[in-house]
Amino acid sequence: MTRESTLVLIRHAEIDCAADGAALLCGSYDAPLSPKGETQVVRLRARLLREPASAAYSSPLQRARATASAVPERLEGHVRLLRSLAEIDCGSVEGLRIDEIRTIYPDLWHQNEAQNDDEFRWPGGETYRRFRQRVLRAIRGIARKHAGERVLLFTHAGVITQILGSLTGQCSAVWATPRVQNASLTEIAWSETGGRILRCDDTSHLH
C-alpha cells in the first residue's frame, strides 16, 4: 500500500519589494522580509510548535529562508534548501518597477494578465509549463523520500498556486488564484497516485 506524505506548504512572510514607493516585480528577485514579515515569522514560530514534522525544506531565496527560521527547535539547522521550491524566474524584468515593465513590454504584460498561455515567459525567463514541471518534480521527490511523514516546505505563492492548480485541473498559466497569503499554511496529502488538499491558506495564527 502506498503511504501518503503530508506536506505543509508555507508561503514566506511579507517582503519589502519596493523602491521609492514603487512596487517591483519579485519572482526570483531576492527581496528581504519587511518589518511586518518579521513579526509574522514570530507568530508562525509559535504555531509550528503545534505542527509536528519530521523534516523541513526551503526555497533558497532569502525571504523563504528567513521564514524557515520559524521551524521548531528540533529542526533548527536541518532545513534543506531546494532550488526547485524557488519562485518563478521572470528573467530580465526581475526587480524592475512594475509601472516600468508595463511601459516597456505592454504586449507581454497583457499576455501575462490573460493567464491562458502555458508557454508564456518574460524575456530570459521561465515558462509557466516548465515552472509547474519543476515544482511537481520536487514535490514528488520529497513525498517519495518522506513517505508516511509530515514535512514543512517554506516556499512562494507561485509555487503553491502551481501545486494546487495541478490538483484542481487549472492550467499552469493561471497565477492569480488561488493565491495564498503571506505566512499562511496550506496542507496537502501526496502519494504515488497523486495528491489531495487538506486545508488551504490557514492564517489563524496571525490574528
Helices and strands as residue ranges (DSSP letters): E 5-11, E 18-19, E 22-23, H 35-48, E 55-58, H 62-67, G 68-70, G 73-75, E 79-81, G 83-85, G 91-93, H 98-104, H 106-114, H 128-145, E 150-155, H 157-168, E 185-191, E 194-202, G 204-206
